[in-house]
């Protein structure tokens, strides 16, 4: 049984980069960041000093964006704020059935999914379609190698990708569900519920627990995740800064 200590979720980026996503990491001193083609997120320790901020600046480079994700540490005063977005971190408190599927989501997923469309895995051959869908729906950061961070699933309508969701951050014992999006013409058919339910089942079957992040203003998504069994662990603020 894997460790499900939720304290690792206080630093999901850093714990991912030091663990299962080490192959996607670039480092300088104690600072770390993802390879830019995989993700934009950066990580510092819980109480970084001036030297550590200097390491992060040297790692990312002058004029570049330091995407601190949910890290609450305060950067140097000459780092220009670029964005600040209130959100929340939600976790899956449920348990797996004997077949590995999430017991609490089964009813909601079947109720909200009425199309019968098949869920398919998305790989390198689907990157152009995934990037196009993200550009049209704006679920959050997604780059050419983001799909390599975990399993991504999609639903097609007459061959066209109309919905997707996947796995992103991977701190010990946990997997983040991310990039949940549906094309405008395909909404209201339960695609998001079906995809999130399928990912929850896969994650739980591996002996891990799912979690996710959502913007506070996205009340529709929050309501969906709550119906599927997720609960709020804490409020977070997503922030980005321009390095001088």
C-alpha positions in Angstrom: 0.0 0.0 0.0 1.4 3.4 -1.0 1.7 6.3 1.4 -1.3 8.6 1.2 0.0 11.3 3.6 -1.7 14.4 2.4 1.0 16.7 3.7 2.9 16.1 0.4 0.1 18.0 -1.3 1.3 21.2 0.3 4.2 21.0 -2.2 2.8 19.0 -5.1 5.3 20.5 -7.7 8.4 20.0 -5.6 7.5 16.5 -4.5 6.7 15.5 -8.1 10.0 16.9 -9.4 12.0 15.1 -6.7 10.2 11.8 -7.3 8.3 10.3 -10.2 8.8 13.3 -12.4 12.5 13.7 -11.8 13.2 13.0 -15.5 11.2 16.1 -16.4 13.1 18.3 -13.9 15.8 20.9 -14.4 17.7 22.1 -11.3 20.0 24.7 -10.0 21.0 24.6 -6.3 17.8 23.9 -4.3 15.5 25.4 -7.0 13.7 23.2 -9.5 11.4 23.6 -12.5 9.8 21.4 -15.1 11.2 21.3 -18.6 9.2 24.1 -20.3 7.8 21.8 -23.0 6.2 19.6 -20.3 5.0 22.2 -17.7 5.8 25.7 -16.6 5.8 25.1 -12.8 8.7 25.9 -10.5 9.5 24.8 -6.9 11.4 26.2 -4.0 11.6 25.0 -0.4 9.0 25.9 2.2 11.1 28.8 3.5 13.4 29.9 0.7 16.2 32.4 1.3 17.7 34.9 -1.1 20.2 32.4 -2.5 17.4 30.0 -3.4 15.5 32.7 -5.2 18.7 33.5 -7.0 19.0 29.9 -8.0 15.5 29.9 -9.4 16.2 33.1 -11.3 19.3 31.6 -12.8 17.5 28.4 -13.7 14.6 30.1 -15.5 16.4 33.2 -16.8 15.8 37.0 -16.8 12.5 38.1 -18.3 11.0 34.7 -18.1 7.9 33.6 -16.1 8.3 31.9 -12.8 5.1 29.9 -12.5 4.9 29.2 -8.7 1.6 27.3 -9.0 0.3 27.1 -5.4 3.5 27.9 -3.6 2.8 30.5 -0.9 6.4 31.7 -0.6 7.0 35.4 -1.3 9.6 36.1 -4.0 12.0 39.1 -4.0 10.2 42.5 -4.3 11.6 43.2 -7.8 9.9 40.1 -9.3 6.9 41.5 -11.2 3.6 39.8 -10.4 2.0 38.5 -13.7 -1.0 36.7 -12.5 -2.8 35.7 -9.3 -5.8 33.3 -9.3 -7.8 32.0 -6.3 -8.5 28.3 -6.4 -8.9 25.2 -4.3 -7.2 21.8 -4.0 -9.6 18.9 -3.9 -8.9 15.3 -2.9 -10.6 12.0 -3.4 -11.4 10.5 0.0 -13.1 7.4 -1.4 -12.0 3.7 -1.5 -11.7 1.2 -4.3 -14.0 -1.7 -5.0 -12.6 -5.1 -5.5 -12.4 -4.5 -9.3 -10.5 -1.3 -8.7 -13.2 1.1 -9.7 -14.3 4.0 -7.4 -17.4 2.9 -5.6 -18.7 6.4 -4.8 -18.6 7.7 -8.4 -20.3 4.8 -10.3 -23.8 6.1 -10.1 -23.0 9.7 -10.9 -20.8 8.7 -13.9 -23.4 6.4 -15.4 -26.2 8.9 -14.9 -24.3 11.8 -16.5 -23.0 9.9 -19.4 -25.6 9.3 -22.0 -23.8 9.2 -25.4 -22.1 5.8 -25.2 -19.0 7.4 -26.8 -15.9 5.4 -26.1 -13.0 6.6 -23.9 -9.7 6.3 -25.6 -6.1 6.8 -24.5 -4.3 9.7 -26.1 -0.6 9.6 -27.0 2.0 11.4 -29.0 0.0 11.0 -32.2 -2.9 13.0 -30.7 -0.8 16.0 -29.4 -1.9 18.4 -32.2 -5.6 17.6 -31.5 -5.0 18.0 -27.7 -3.4 21.3 -28.2 -6.2 22.5 -30.4 -8.8 21.4 -27.9 -7.0 23.2 -25.1 -6.7 26.4 -27.2 -10.5 26.3 -27.7 -11.5 25.5 -24.1 -8.6 26.9 -21.9 -8.6 24.4 -19.0 -5.2 25.6 -17.9 -1.5 25.1 -19.0 -0.9 22.3 -21.5 2.2 22.0 -23.6 3.6 19.6 -26.3 5.0 17.2 -23.8 2.4 17.5 -21.0 0.8 14.3 -22.1 4.0 12.5 -21.1 3.4 13.3 -17.4 0.7 10.6 -17.1 -2.2 9.0 -18.8 -4.5 11.2 -20.9 -7.9 10.0 -22.0 -10.2 11.5 -24.6 -13.6 11.1 -26.2 -14.1 11.5 -30.0 -17.3 12.4 -31.9 -17.1 11.4 -35.6 -13.4 11.1 -35.2 -12.9 14.6 -33.8 -11.5 15.0 -30.2 -14.2 16.8 -28.2 -13.2 16.1 -24.6 -10.2 15.0 -22.6 -8.7 14.8 -19.1 -5.4 13.4 -17.8 -2.8 12.9 -15.1 -0.3 15.7 -14.3 1.5 16.2 -10.9 2.6 13.0 -9.2 3.6 13.5 -5.5 4.2 10.3 -3.5 1.0 8.3 -3.2 -1.1 10.7 -5.3 -1.9 11.6 -8.9 -3.4 14.9 -10.0 -6.3 14.9 -12.5 -5.9 17.9 -14.9 -6.8 19.4 -18.3 -10.4 18.4 -17.9 -12.1 20.1 -20.9 -15.0 19.6 -23.4 -15.5 21.4 -26.7 -18.5 23.8 -26.6 -20.5 21.8 -29.1 -20.2 18.6 -27.0 -21.0 19.9 -23.5 -24.0 18.7 -21.5 -23.4 15.0 -22.5 -21.5 13.9 -19.4 -18.1 13.6 -21.1 -16.2 15.3 -18.2 -17.8 13.1 -15.6 -17.0 10.0 -17.6 -13.4 10.9 -18.1 -12.8 12.0 -14.5 -14.5 8.8 -13.4 -12.3 6.7 -15.6 -9.1 8.4 -14.4 -10.2 8.0 -10.7 -10.7 4.2 -11.3 -7.2 3.9 -12.9 -5.5 5.9 -10.1 -7.3 4.0 -7.3 -6.5 0.7 -8.9 -2.8 1.6 -8.7 -3.1 2.0 -5.0 -2.9 5.8 -5.2 -5.4 8.6 -4.5 -6.6 11.3 -7.0 -6.5 15.0 -6.3 -7.0 18.1 -8.5 -6.9 21.9 -8.6 -9.7 24.1 -9.8 -10.2 27.9 -10.0 -12.6 29.2 -7.4 -14.6 31.0 -10.1 -15.2 27.8 -11.9 -18.3 26.9 -9.9 -19.6 24.4 -12.5 -16.5 22.3 -12.3 -16.4 22.4 -8.5 -20.0 21.2 -8.4 -19.2 18.3 -10.8 -16.1 17.3 -8.7 -18.2 17.3 -5.6 -20.8 15.1 -7.2 -18.1 12.7 -8.2 -16.9 12.5 -4.6 -14.1 15.0 -4.3 -13.8 17.2 -1.2 -12.0 20.5 -0.7 -8.7 20.1 1.2 -7.6 23.7 1.2 -7.8 27.0 -0.6 -4.8 28.0 -2.8 -3.6 30.9 -4.8 -2.0 30.3 -8.2 0.7 32.9 -8.9 3.2 33.8 -11.5 6.1 36.3 -11.5 8.4 37.9 -14.1 12.0 37.5 -13.3 14.0 40.8 -13.6 
